[in-house]
């Protein structure tokens, strides 16, 4: 059973901002523990359900993503607000046999970031911020997800360039110098 946790957290934070970290932590832990029920269902027989709901190509793409970056593949969708199909990612994590403690930690971390940002924005702009943001996501989901994808793409490119730069520096320091003969 899903609860409108964004509105609940925003309401509590608005009325008692000094307890913000407590509310964010409790909501994140509750979301992680609540998702464990779907994890169990997916682990016991969710592959058939998932294969019925999505195409074979998309199934292979999600499986490959979990193989490479299982923690991040669950944490990032956990950060996104509705209508992100988060339950599909939870199901995929269980089907692809993500370790349960990594599963809980990924959801907790993603939800913590989400609820923390929501709380800060609620304290700055008031609880009506939740309604405005919800309308934005409902009416412009494609644009919002596109912006998130572009941001993640830029981050991955920068990360890859940093790693390649480090590898080049390590290789250069290990190569023999020609003028030492």
Helices and strands as residue ranges (DSSP letters): H 5-15, G 17-19, H 20-53, H 56-79, H 86-95, H 100-125, H 128-139, H 141-174, G 178-180
